[in-house]
């Protein structure tokens, strides 16, 4: 999966985590009650996120999933 490189080996260095978030700005978010969201996965390109979203919608048809551009400033 594309987001695996984002998650491996960066827990010890907070600045590396911030840099990695900038490399993977597209995310799939699961919408939950009370205006909350949970990030399901992060991707480098919108097309990668859209493709993965189609697959997730087949696996979880009852979930509300959206593609978001989630680039947070440092």
C-alpha positions as CSV (number, residue, x, y, z in Angstrom):
1,X,0.0,0.0,0.0
2,X,1.3,3.5,-0.7
3,X,0.8,4.8,2.8
4,X,3.0,2.1,4.4
5,X,6.2,4.1,3.7
6,X,4.6,7.0,5.5
7,X,4.0,5.0,8.7
8,X,7.3,3.1,9.0
9,X,10.2,4.3,11.1
10,X,9.1,7.9,11.7
11,X,7.7,7.7,15.3
12,X,10.9,8.7,17.0
13,X,11.4,12.0,15.0
14,X,8.5,14.5,15.1
15,X,10.0,16.7,12.3
16,X,10.2,13.7,10.0
17,X,6.5,13.0,10.7
18,X,5.7,16.6,9.6
19,X,7.8,16.2,6.5
20,X,6.1,12.9,5.6
21,X,2.6,14.5,6.0
22,X,3.6,17.0,3.4
23,X,4.6,14.3,1.0
24,X,1.3,12.5,1.4
25,X,-1.3,15.4,1.3
26,X,-4.3,13.4,-0.1
27,X,-6.1,11.4,2.5
28,X,-9.2,9.2,2.7
29,X,-11.3,10.2,5.7
30,X,-14.1,8.2,7.3
31,X,-16.8,10.6,8.5
32,X,-18.2,9.9,11.9
33,X,-20.8,11.5,14.1
34,X,-20.3,14.9,15.8
35,X,-18.4,16.3,12.8
36,X,-15.4,14.1,13.5
37,X,-13.3,12.3,11.0
38,X,-10.7,9.5,11.0
39,X,-8.0,9.3,8.4
40,X,-8.0,5.9,6.8
41,X,-5.0,6.3,4.5
42,X,-2.7,8.9,3.0
43,X,-1.5,9.1,-0.6
44,X,0.8,11.2,-2.8
45,X,-1.7,11.8,-5.6
46,X,-5.4,12.3,-5.9
47,X,-5.8,9.5,-8.4
48,X,-4.2,7.0,-6.0
49,X,-6.6,8.2,-3.3
50,X,-9.6,7.9,-5.6
51,X,-8.7,4.4,-6.7
52,X,-8.3,3.2,-3.1
53,X,-11.6,4.9,-2.2
54,X,-13.4,2.8,-4.8
55,X,-11.9,-0.4,-3.3
56,X,-12.8,0.7,0.2
57,X,-16.4,1.5,-0.8
58,X,-16.7,-2.1,-2.1
59,X,-15.4,-3.4,1.2
60,X,-17.4,-1.1,3.5
61,X,-20.5,0.1,1.6
62,X,-22.1,1.4,4.8
63,X,-19.2,3.7,5.7
64,X,-19.1,7.4,4.6
65,X,-15.7,7.9,3.1
66,X,-14.4,11.0,1.3
67,X,-11.1,12.1,-0.3
68,X,-9.7,15.2,1.3
69,X,-6.6,17.4,0.8
70,X,-5.2,17.4,4.3
71,X,-2.1,19.6,4.3
72,X,-1.6,21.1,7.7
73,X,1.0,23.8,8.3
74,X,3.8,23.1,10.7
